[in-house]
Amino acid sequence: MATNWAGNITFSAEPHTPESVPELQELVRSSEHVRVLGSGHSFNRIADTTGTLVSVANLPRVVTVGEETVTVSAGLRYGEVTAALQAEGRALHNLGSLPHISVAGACSTGTHGSGDANGTLASAVSGITFVNADGELVTLTRDDPDFAGSVVSLGALGVTVSLELDTRPSFQISQVVYDGLPVDRLGSDFEEVFASAYSVSAFTDWVDPDVMIWRKLRAGTPYEPSWLGARVADGARHPIKSMPADFATQQGGVPGPWNERLPHFRLEFTPSNGEELQSEYFVPRAVAAQAFEELKALGDRMAPVIQISEVRTIAADDLWLSPSQGRDTVALHFTWIRDEEAVRPVVEAIEEVLLPLGARPHWGKVFTVDAATLRECYPKVPEFIALAAKYDPAGKFRNDYLDTCLP
């Protein structure tokens, strides 16, 4: 049977791979239950179903570059879309750490990149076309009242076949890595650290007193060899210090196209073998320093199961189930060893300290939050449930995950 990328989920059905939109429409129309599988980079059962599991990866490949937007087929990976955009002198505003993830899958789960002024990947979506429960095509744009609930949709409205994304002129980025930022300065100098580049990532295990900082600067921006107690790395780095940096994008301040610097990893390489689990929580920017203190206090508890944690910032948006809906946000990401029994109690301990700070869990990663708490975390959940019922009144696109998280 098919598994997700990490190998911790074995899907209950083999995926169907329609090769045309009409074939997909007929498959949806004739199925009792349908779920969509993207690139398999989710770590829970969000995509699973005992009914019809669909992959849109084999739909006709579309990358239509306009003056200010690009229309793409849903199954394409970001790395494929961004290369086509760069060839036309255009760019997206933000990218995730992996260029291997599918565009529709990433947007539908609220996946993000980094940057004080940069919204999630989904915030670039200006139009979406999906197959609804009746097998009909529905297109929504930003001027439609349903649009804000349709982009980060968890697959609950239908099967996305294409997206229109905002673009901007291509730009160059220089990536500079620093070793040895004192961990306390993440909180005391939070604003300076995360405003210091177009995109910033901080890597820590919450025990080591030193933090590694990846600054993705607009090309031509000067940078200091020593900064806030840290120093420019003397060679290429992987986010996990013990791992070789072969798969990482170019560092050392060498300018390059946005699509070859904003991701942490290169498209032509698989960054790891999937031997991991991931969790992520999003807290309001105003409580970042307090969240860091809580996590440092849990450092010894995390130590046996953590590989690395990454801290990033995201600008607010208005998408209903977005992790940064209505507020500027700090993302706290955790890469664990692949041992669910050992990881789960640590995840529960993190939730115990972060939920009172307003944390929202990532929809596609490992969490233990129940439905009642999710309604508190994501204030637009009631409106979203009503929207899903509008487009899917019989629950064709529901599964155990949605029944548990959004009943």
C-alpha beads as a LAMMPS data file, in Angstrom:
LAMMPS data file: protein, C-alpha beads

407 atoms
406 bonds

1 atom types
1 bond types

-500.0 500.0 xlo xhi
-500.0 500.0 ylo yhi
-500.0 500.0 zlo zhi

Masses

1 110.0

Atoms # bond

1 1 1 0.000 0.000 0.000
2 1 1 1.027 3.607 -0.539
3 1 1 2.601 5.548 2.320
4 1 1 3.292 9.192 3.025
5 1 1 6.793 10.622 2.619
6 1 1 7.748 9.987 6.239
7 1 1 6.456 6.427 6.153
8 1 1 4.463 6.819 9.379
9 1 1 1.124 6.678 7.519
10 1 1 0.003 3.782 5.322
11 1 1 -2.994 4.894 3.303
12 1 1 -6.154 2.824 3.417
13 1 1 -6.568 2.895 -0.384
14 1 1 -4.309 2.985 -3.413
15 1 1 -4.410 6.381 -5.166
16 1 1 -6.206 6.899 -8.471
17 1 1 -4.274 9.108 -10.893
18 1 1 -6.661 10.610 -13.476
19 1 1 -4.939 12.095 -16.509
20 1 1 -7.547 14.686 -17.438
21 1 1 -9.941 17.005 -15.649
22 1 1 -13.040 15.315 -17.173
23 1 1 -11.728 11.945 -15.962
24 1 1 -11.277 13.440 -12.494
25 1 1 -14.791 14.907 -12.569
26 1 1 -16.306 11.529 -13.416
27 1 1 -14.242 9.819 -10.708
28 1 1 -15.492 12.285 -8.091
29 1 1 -19.087 12.126 -9.366
30 1 1 -19.193 8.329 -9.145
31 1 1 -17.454 7.948 -5.762
32 1 1 -19.120 7.847 -2.369
33 1 1 -16.114 9.239 -0.502
34 1 1 -13.069 11.067 -1.925
35 1 1 -9.845 12.446 -0.484
36 1 1 -6.909 14.039 -2.288
37 1 1 -3.250 13.115 -1.861
38 1 1 -0.638 15.769 -2.643
39 1 1 3.074 15.056 -2.433
40 1 1 2.593 13.100 0.808
41 1 1 4.428 15.557 3.044
42 1 1 1.753 15.605 5.735
43 1 1 2.440 13.640 8.909
44 1 1 -1.095 12.711 9.950
45 1 1 -4.165 11.149 8.297
46 1 1 -5.490 14.346 6.733
47 1 1 -5.398 12.749 3.251
48 1 1 -6.479 9.227 4.179
49 1 1 -9.762 7.564 3.204
50 1 1 -11.295 4.129 2.882
51 1 1 -13.060 5.460 -0.217
52 1 1 -11.442 6.898 -3.348
53 1 1 -7.964 8.348 -2.850
54 1 1 -7.036 10.712 -5.688
55 1 1 -3.711 12.157 -6.815
56 1 1 -3.800 15.075 -9.269
57 1 1 -0.107 14.718 -10.135
58 1 1 -0.893 13.256 -13.570
59 1 1 -3.304 15.979 -14.683
60 1 1 -2.044 17.992 -17.665
61 1 1 0.808 20.255 -16.574
62 1 1 -0.153 23.925 -16.763
63 1 1 2.086 26.906 -15.993
64 1 1 0.602 29.970 -17.684
65 1 1 2.588 33.081 -16.822
66 1 1 0.709 36.379 -17.135
67 1 1 1.778 39.928 -16.420
68 1 1 1.096 39.752 -12.674
69 1 1 -0.166 36.212 -12.036
70 1 1 0.575 32.621 -12.928
71 1 1 -2.017 29.847 -13.350
72 1 1 -0.751 26.391 -12.397
73 1 1 -2.138 22.876 -12.284
74 1 1 -2.618 21.722 -8.714
75 1 1 -0.314 18.708 -8.762
76 1 1 2.844 20.562 -9.732
77 1 1 5.625 20.913 -7.198
78 1 1 6.781 24.370 -6.213
79 1 1 10.234 23.786 -7.661
80 1 1 8.729 23.139 -11.086
81 1 1 6.540 26.248 -10.981
82 1 1 9.260 28.562 -9.691
83 1 1 11.748 27.521 -12.374
84 1 1 9.170 28.371 -15.055
85 1 1 8.464 31.710 -13.399
86 1 1 12.146 32.578 -13.106
87 1 1 12.602 31.852 -16.809
88 1 1 9.956 34.534 -17.487
89 1 1 11.459 37.051 -15.055
90 1 1 8.709 36.616 -12.451
91 1 1 8.691 35.411 -8.840
92 1 1 6.482 34.376 -5.932
93 1 1 6.702 36.350 -2.697
94 1 1 7.586 33.405 -0.479
95 1 1 8.585 29.740 -0.563
96 1 1 8.648 26.892 1.929
97 1 1 11.834 25.169 2.990
98 1 1 11.164 22.311 0.564
99 1 1 10.582 22.924 -3.176
100 1 1 9.381 19.309 -3.464
101 1 1 5.877 19.930 -2.046
102 1 1 2.827 20.261 -4.293
103 1 1 1.310 23.700 -4.767
104 1 1 -2.264 22.689 -3.933
105 1 1 -1.298 20.513 -0.977
106 1 1 0.839 23.225 0.571
107 1 1 -1.796 25.927 0.160
108 1 1 -4.653 23.759 1.417
109 1 1 -2.865 23.037 4.719
110 1 1 -1.582 26.562 5.445
111 1 1 2.068 25.766 4.775
112 1 1 4.349 28.784 4.805
113 1 1 7.809 30.214 4.346
114 1 1 9.322 32.995 6.401
115 1 1 9.657 36.750 6.619
116 1 1 8.220 39.542 8.743
117 1 1 6.448 40.985 5.690
118 1 1 5.725 37.671 3.935
119 1 1 2.416 35.836 4.210
120 1 1 1.874 32.090 3.883
121 1 1 2.120 30.385 0.498
122 1 1 -1.677 30.422 0.360
123 1 1 -1.746 34.215 0.687
124 1 1 -0.479 34.434 -2.917
125 1 1 -3.560 32.599 -4.227
126 1 1 -5.875 34.941 -6.146
127 1 1 -8.070 32.279 -7.746
128 1 1 -8.907 28.606 -7.219
129 1 1 -10.725 26.033 -9.358
130 1 1 -11.915 22.776 -7.821
131 1 1 -14.192 19.841 -8.559
132 1 1 -17.125 19.853 -6.157
133 1 1 -19.076 16.857 -4.823
134 1 1 -21.288 16.754 -7.936
135 1 1 -18.258 16.578 -10.214
136 1 1 -18.720 20.164 -11.376
137 1 1 -15.961 22.753 -11.710
138 1 1 -16.160 25.724 -9.346
139 1 1 -13.941 28.800 -9.673
140 1 1 -13.598 31.364 -6.879
141 1 1 -11.595 34.588 -6.854
142 1 1 -10.780 37.152 -4.171
143 1 1 -13.964 39.133 -4.785
144 1 1 -16.125 36.097 -3.935
145 1 1 -17.359 35.963 -0.305
146 1 1 -16.482 32.236 -0.139
147 1 1 -12.895 32.763 -1.267
148 1 1 -11.299 33.358 2.151
149 1 1 -12.526 29.957 3.300
150 1 1 -11.679 28.071 0.120
151 1 1 -7.888 28.258 -0.103
152 1 1 -6.751 26.671 3.175
153 1 1 -9.537 24.121 2.867
154 1 1 -7.977 20.827 4.077
155 1 1 -9.545 19.170 1.020
156 1 1 -13.019 19.605 2.512
157 1 1 -14.610 21.553 -0.360
158 1 1 -13.471 19.462 -3.307
159 1 1 -10.500 18.472 -5.441
160 1 1 -8.393 21.463 -6.496
161 1 1 -7.352 21.321 -10.156
162 1 1 -5.708 24.735 -10.636
163 1 1 -4.643 27.849 -8.768
164 1 1 -3.910 31.403 -9.816
165 1 1 -1.024 32.950 -7.866
166 1 1 0.140 36.546 -7.564
167 1 1 3.636 37.159 -8.896
168 1 1 6.168 39.965 -8.772
169 1 1 9.352 40.796 -10.692
170 1 1 12.177 38.305 -10.152
171 1 1 14.729 39.220 -7.495
172 1 1 18.073 37.982 -6.193
173 1 1 18.814 36.655 -2.711
174 1 1 22.074 36.069 -0.844
175 1 1 21.921 33.438 1.897
176 1 1 24.201 33.929 4.888
177 1 1 24.382 31.456 7.776
178 1 1 25.532 32.439 11.265
179 1 1 26.730 30.107 14.018
180 1 1 26.595 30.789 17.717
181 1 1 23.759 33.235 18.339
182 1 1 23.152 32.983 22.101
183 1 1 19.724 31.388 22.534
184 1 1 18.604 34.090 24.980
185 1 1 18.977 36.678 22.215
186 1 1 16.144 35.052 20.274
187 1 1 13.861 36.648 22.846
188 1 1 15.783 39.737 23.941
189 1 1 16.646 40.768 20.356
190 1 1 13.663 39.181 18.636
191 1 1 12.744 42.181 16.487
192 1 1 16.312 42.775 15.323
193 1 1 16.924 39.110 14.507
194 1 1 13.812 38.556 12.418
195 1 1 13.796 41.972 10.732
196 1 1 17.407 41.514 9.622
197 1 1 16.642 39.946 6.222
198 1 1 13.912 39.240 3.678
199 1 1 13.514 35.830 5.321
200 1 1 15.058 34.521 8.545
201 1 1 15.147 31.049 10.105
202 1 1 16.548 30.203 13.544
203 1 1 17.548 26.600 14.278
204 1 1 17.815 25.296 17.840
205 1 1 17.134 22.202 19.925
206 1 1 16.181 24.364 22.951
207 1 1 19.103 22.877 24.944
208 1 1 22.220 24.020 23.087
209 1 1 23.081 27.578 24.203
210 1 1 23.931 28.482 20.595
211 1 1 21.420 29.020 17.771
212 1 1 22.116 28.845 14.024
213 1 1 20.589 31.672 11.966
214 1 1 19.902 31.546 8.221
215 1 1 19.480 35.085 6.837
216 1 1 18.136 35.340 3.288
217 1 1 19.063 38.884 2.269
218 1 1 18.162 40.862 -0.804
219 1 1 21.287 40.597 -2.972
220 1 1 23.582 43.556 -2.428
221 1 1 22.556 44.028 1.210
222 1 1 25.729 44.274 3.325
223 1 1 26.110 41.869 6.220
224 1 1 28.421 41.729 9.201
225 1 1 30.964 38.933 9.840
226 1 1 29.955 39.137 13.535
227 1 1 26.411 39.950 14.576
228 1 1 24.620 39.831 17.942
229 1 1 27.303 37.542 19.304
230 1 1 27.109 35.178 16.305
231 1 1 29.644 34.727 13.491
232 1 1 29.369 33.885 9.813
233 1 1 29.664 30.122 9.330
234 1 1 32.999 28.899 8.008
235 1 1 31.319 26.548 5.540
236 1 1 27.976 25.265 4.289
237 1 1 25.465 24.103 6.880
238 1 1 22.493 21.723 7.098
239 1 1 19.741 22.722 9.583
240 1 1 20.763 19.671 11.629
241 1 1 24.398 20.280 12.534
242 1 1 25.403 16.639 12.242
243 1 1 24.033 16.270 8.701
244 1 1 26.026 16.981 5.517
245 1 1 25.105 20.195 3.727
246 1 1 25.125 18.716 0.193
247 1 1 21.347 19.090 -0.193
248 1 1 21.171 22.669 1.101
249 1 1 20.778 25.679 -1.180
250 1 1 23.816 27.889 -1.841
251 1 1 25.083 29.780 1.204
252 1 1 28.103 32.004 1.845
253 1 1 26.462 35.204 0.631
254 1 1 26.581 34.170 -3.031
255 1 1 23.768 35.983 -4.899
256 1 1 21.294 33.854 -6.818
257 1 1 17.708 33.742 -8.058
258 1 1 14.964 33.842 -5.409
259 1 1 13.833 30.301 -6.258
260 1 1 17.326 28.907 -5.598
261 1 1 17.817 30.667 -2.249
262 1 1 14.479 30.993 -0.430
263 1 1 14.056 27.204 0.003
264 1 1 16.497 25.547 2.390
265 1 1 16.930 22.549 0.100
266 1 1 17.598 22.039 -3.586
267 1 1 14.926 20.562 -5.835
268 1 1 17.320 18.079 -7.441
269 1 1 18.015 16.378 -4.111
270 1 1 15.751 14.657 -1.621
271 1 1 16.683 16.367 1.667
272 1 1 16.339 13.267 3.847
273 1 1 14.953 9.760 3.780
274 1 1 11.811 10.706 5.667
275 1 1 12.935 9.164 8.945
276 1 1 11.168 11.831 10.963
277 1 1 7.917 13.208 12.320
278 1 1 7.033 16.888 12.404
279 1 1 4.897 19.161 14.563
280 1 1 4.397 22.906 14.296
281 1 1 2.626 25.553 16.361
282 1 1 1.898 29.167 15.490
283 1 1 1.792 31.784 18.259
284 1 1 0.994 35.500 18.107
285 1 1 4.122 37.556 17.499
286 1 1 3.558 39.485 20.721
287 1 1 4.179 36.382 22.876
288 1 1 7.260 35.086 21.039
289 1 1 9.718 35.710 23.865
290 1 1 7.428 33.998 26.390
291 1 1 7.021 30.991 24.069
292 1 1 10.811 30.694 23.764
293 1 1 11.173 30.611 27.555
294 1 1 8.541 27.878 27.829
295 1 1 10.321 25.776 25.201
296 1 1 13.736 26.221 26.824
297 1 1 12.198 24.950 30.064
298 1 1 11.102 21.828 28.165
299 1 1 14.482 21.362 26.483
300 1 1 15.561 18.340 28.510
301 1 1 12.148 16.740 27.962
302 1 1 12.490 17.216 24.187
303 1 1 16.132 16.169 23.961
304 1 1 15.643 12.383 23.487
305 1 1 13.245 12.812 20.546
306 1 1 14.070 16.107 18.815
307 1 1 16.248 16.445 15.739
308 1 1 15.878 20.211 15.293
309 1 1 13.436 23.060 15.867
310 1 1 13.007 26.017 13.512
311 1 1 11.644 29.461 14.363
312 1 1 10.205 31.695 11.598
313 1 1 7.900 34.703 11.294
314 1 1 4.841 35.090 9.034
315 1 1 2.718 38.127 8.187
316 1 1 -1.006 38.168 8.948
317 1 1 -3.622 37.218 6.341
318 1 1 -7.414 36.844 6.161
319 1 1 -7.739 33.175 5.090
320 1 1 -10.065 31.431 7.528
321 1 1 -8.000 28.357 8.440
322 1 1 -4.600 29.956 7.897
323 1 1 -2.266 29.696 10.911
324 1 1 -1.667 33.453 10.627
325 1 1 -5.299 34.452 10.078
326 1 1 -5.827 37.847 11.665
327 1 1 -2.433 38.156 13.325
328 1 1 1.303 38.410 12.688
329 1 1 2.662 35.047 13.693
330 1 1 5.730 33.176 14.901
331 1 1 6.035 29.582 13.678
332 1 1 7.620 27.037 16.022
333 1 1 8.514 23.929 14.047
334 1 1 9.767 20.633 15.468
335 1 1 11.423 17.772 13.605
336 1 1 11.253 14.613 15.708
337 1 1 12.650 11.128 15.439
338 1 1 10.154 8.722 13.858
339 1 1 8.864 7.155 17.063
340 1 1 5.250 8.167 17.623
341 1 1 5.010 6.515 21.034
342 1 1 7.988 8.508 22.333
343 1 1 7.054 11.757 20.568
344 1 1 3.380 12.013 21.542
345 1 1 3.840 12.810 25.261
346 1 1 6.411 15.469 24.350
347 1 1 3.945 17.005 21.881
348 1 1 1.319 17.029 24.634
349 1 1 3.750 18.822 26.961
350 1 1 4.457 21.469 24.306
351 1 1 0.743 21.982 23.720
352 1 1 0.204 22.397 27.456
353 1 1 2.511 25.428 27.550
354 1 1 1.838 26.926 24.092
355 1 1 -1.971 26.664 23.874
356 1 1 -2.478 29.214 26.694
357 1 1 -0.388 31.592 24.551
358 1 1 -2.820 31.241 21.648
359 1 1 -0.933 28.586 19.689
360 1 1 -2.501 27.054 16.579
361 1 1 -1.328 23.605 15.391
362 1 1 -0.324 22.999 11.773
363 1 1 -3.143 21.076 10.074
364 1 1 -0.797 18.657 8.319
365 1 1 1.526 17.717 11.164
366 1 1 1.441 15.758 14.430
367 1 1 -0.753 17.281 17.164
368 1 1 -3.125 16.060 19.876
369 1 1 -5.485 19.059 20.118
370 1 1 -9.184 18.119 20.165
371 1 1 -12.040 19.640 18.151
372 1 1 -13.234 21.972 20.903
373 1 1 -9.747 23.423 21.327
374 1 1 -9.306 23.804 17.569
375 1 1 -12.448 25.962 17.517
376 1 1 -10.787 28.196 20.094
377 1 1 -7.474 28.239 18.206
378 1 1 -9.021 28.973 14.823
379 1 1 -11.929 31.411 15.312
380 1 1 -13.286 30.922 11.778
381 1 1 -13.886 27.173 12.204
382 1 1 -17.702 27.519 12.487
383 1 1 -17.862 29.554 9.287
384 1 1 -15.615 27.049 7.533
385 1 1 -17.745 24.075 8.565
386 1 1 -20.786 25.849 7.143
387 1 1 -18.895 26.588 3.910
388 1 1 -17.848 22.945 3.546
389 1 1 -21.472 21.873 4.012
390 1 1 -22.511 24.309 1.271
391 1 1 -20.191 22.749 -1.311
392 1 1 -20.338 19.189 0.029
393 1 1 -23.709 18.704 1.801
394 1 1 -23.464 14.905 1.864
395 1 1 -19.919 14.845 3.259
396 1 1 -18.291 13.190 0.245
397 1 1 -14.920 14.814 1.036
398 1 1 -14.997 14.104 4.758
399 1 1 -12.851 11.457 6.437
400 1 1 -11.944 10.392 9.973
401 1 1 -9.511 13.304 10.297
402 1 1 -12.160 15.920 9.485
403 1 1 -14.781 14.123 11.585
404 1 1 -12.383 14.291 14.526
405 1 1 -10.958 17.789 14.054
406 1 1 -13.884 19.638 12.467
407 1 1 -17.055 17.695 13.336

Bonds

1 1 1 2
2 1 2 3
3 1 3 4
4 1 4 5
5 1 5 6
6 1 6 7
7 1 7 8
8 1 8 9
9 1 9 10
10 1 10 11
11 1 11 12
12 1 12 13
13 1 13 14
14 1 14 15
15 1 15 16
16 1 16 17
17 1 17 18
18 1 18 19
19 1 19 20
20 1 20 21
21 1 21 22
22 1 22 23
23 1 23 24
24 1 24 25
25 1 25 26
26 1 26 27
27 1 27 28
28 1 28 29
29 1 29 30
30 1 30 31
31 1 31 32
32 1 32 33
33 1 33 34
34 1 34 35
35 1 35 36
36 1 36 37
37 1 37 38
38 1 38 39
39 1 39 40
40 1 40 41
41 1 41 42
42 1 42 43
43 1 43 44
44 1 44 45
45 1 45 46
46 1 46 47
47 1 47 48
48 1 48 49
49 1 49 50
50 1 50 51
51 1 51 52
52 1 52 53
53 1 53 54
54 1 54 55
55 1 55 56
56 1 56 57
57 1 57 58
58 1 58 59
59 1 59 60
60 1 60 61
61 1 61 62
62 1 62 63
63 1 63 64
64 1 64 65
65 1 65 66
66 1 66 67
67 1 67 68
68 1 68 69
69 1 69 70
70 1 70 71
71 1 71 72
72 1 72 73
73 1 73 74
74 1 74 75
75 1 75 76
76 1 76 77
77 1 77 78
78 1 78 79
79 1 79 80
80 1 80 81
81 1 81 82
82 1 82 83
83 1 83 84
84 1 84 85
85 1 85 86
86 1 86 87
87 1 87 88
88 1 88 89
89 1 89 90
90 1 90 91
91 1 91 92
92 1 92 93
93 1 93 94
94 1 94 95
95 1 95 96
96 1 96 97
97 1 97 98
98 1 98 99
99 1 99 100
100 1 100 101
101 1 101 102
102 1 102 103
103 1 103 104
104 1 104 105
105 1 105 106
106 1 106 107
107 1 107 108
108 1 108 109
109 1 109 110
110 1 110 111
111 1 111 112
112 1 112 113
113 1 113 114
114 1 114 115
115 1 115 116
116 1 116 117
117 1 117 118
118 1 118 119
119 1 119 120
120 1 120 121
121 1 121 122
122 1 122 123
123 1 123 124
124 1 124 125
125 1 125 126
126 1 126 127
127 1 127 128
128 1 128 129
129 1 129 130
130 1 130 131
131 1 131 132
132 1 132 133
133 1 133 134
134 1 134 135
135 1 135 136
136 1 136 137
137 1 137 138
138 1 138 139
139 1 139 140
140 1 140 141
141 1 141 142
142 1 142 143
143 1 143 144
144 1 144 145
145 1 145 146
146 1 146 147
147 1 147 148
148 1 148 149
149 1 149 150
150 1 150 151
151 1 151 152
152 1 152 153
153 1 153 154
154 1 154 155
155 1 155 156
156 1 156 157
157 1 157 158
158 1 158 159
159 1 159 160
160 1 160 161
161 1 161 162
162 1 162 163
163 1 163 164
164 1 164 165
165 1 165 166
166 1 166 167
167 1 167 168
168 1 168 169
169 1 169 170
170 1 170 171
171 1 171 172
172 1 172 173
173 1 173 174
174 1 174 175
175 1 175 176
176 1 176 177
177 1 177 178
178 1 178 179
179 1 179 180
180 1 180 181
181 1 181 182
182 1 182 183
183 1 183 184
184 1 184 185
185 1 185 186
186 1 186 187
187 1 187 188
188 1 188 189
189 1 189 190
190 1 190 191
191 1 191 192
192 1 192 193
193 1 193 194
194 1 194 195
195 1 195 196
196 1 196 197
197 1 197 198
198 1 198 199
199 1 199 200
200 1 200 201
201 1 201 202
202 1 202 203
203 1 203 204
204 1 204 205
205 1 205 206
206 1 206 207
207 1 207 208
208 1 208 209
209 1 209 210
210 1 210 211
211 1 211 212
212 1 212 213
213 1 213 214
214 1 214 215
215 1 215 216
216 1 216 217
217 1 217 218
218 1 218 219
219 1 219 220
220 1 220 221
221 1 221 222
222 1 222 223
223 1 223 224
224 1 224 225
225 1 225 226
226 1 226 227
227 1 227 228
228 1 228 229
229 1 229 230
230 1 230 231
231 1 231 232
232 1 232 233
233 1 233 234
234 1 234 235
235 1 235 236
236 1 236 237
237 1 237 238
238 1 238 239
239 1 239 240
240 1 240 241
241 1 241 242
242 1 242 243
243 1 243 244
244 1 244 245
245 1 245 246
246 1 246 247
247 1 247 248
248 1 248 249
249 1 249 250
250 1 250 251
251 1 251 252
252 1 252 253
253 1 253 254
254 1 254 255
255 1 255 256
256 1 256 257
257 1 257 258
258 1 258 259
259 1 259 260
260 1 260 261
261 1 261 262
262 1 262 263
263 1 263 264
264 1 264 265
265 1 265 266
266 1 266 267
267 1 267 268
268 1 268 269
269 1 269 270
270 1 270 271
271 1 271 272
272 1 272 273
273 1 273 274
274 1 274 275
275 1 275 276
276 1 276 277
277 1 277 278
278 1 278 279
279 1 279 280
280 1 280 281
281 1 281 282
282 1 282 283
283 1 283 284
284 1 284 285
285 1 285 286
286 1 286 287
287 1 287 288
288 1 288 289
289 1 289 290
290 1 290 291
291 1 291 292
292 1 292 293
293 1 293 294
294 1 294 295
295 1 295 296
296 1 296 297
297 1 297 298
298 1 298 299
299 1 299 300
300 1 300 301
301 1 301 302
302 1 302 303
303 1 303 304
304 1 304 305
305 1 305 306
306 1 306 307
307 1 307 308
308 1 308 309
309 1 309 310
310 1 310 311
311 1 311 312
312 1 312 313
313 1 313 314
314 1 314 315
315 1 315 316
316 1 316 317
317 1 317 318
318 1 318 319
319 1 319 320
320 1 320 321
321 1 321 322
322 1 322 323
323 1 323 324
324 1 324 325
325 1 325 326
326 1 326 327
327 1 327 328
328 1 328 329
329 1 329 330
330 1 330 331
331 1 331 332
332 1 332 333
333 1 333 334
334 1 334 335
335 1 335 336
336 1 336 337
337 1 337 338
338 1 338 339
339 1 339 340
340 1 340 341
341 1 341 342
342 1 342 343
343 1 343 344
344 1 344 345
345 1 345 346
346 1 346 347
347 1 347 348
348 1 348 349
349 1 349 350
350 1 350 351
351 1 351 352
352 1 352 353
353 1 353 354
354 1 354 355
355 1 355 356
356 1 356 357
357 1 357 358
358 1 358 359
359 1 359 360
360 1 360 361
361 1 361 362
362 1 362 363
363 1 363 364
364 1 364 365
365 1 365 366
366 1 366 367
367 1 367 368
368 1 368 369
369 1 369 370
370 1 370 371
371 1 371 372
372 1 372 373
373 1 373 374
374 1 374 375
375 1 375 376
376 1 376 377
377 1 377 378
378 1 378 379
379 1 379 380
380 1 380 381
381 1 381 382
382 1 382 383
383 1 383 384
384 1 384 385
385 1 385 386
386 1 386 387
387 1 387 388
388 1 388 389
389 1 389 390
390 1 390 391
391 1 391 392
392 1 392 393
393 1 393 394
394 1 394 395
395 1 395 396
396 1 396 397
397 1 397 398
398 1 398 399
399 1 399 400
400 1 400 401
401 1 401 402
402 1 402 403
403 1 403 404
404 1 404 405
405 1 405 406
406 1 406 407
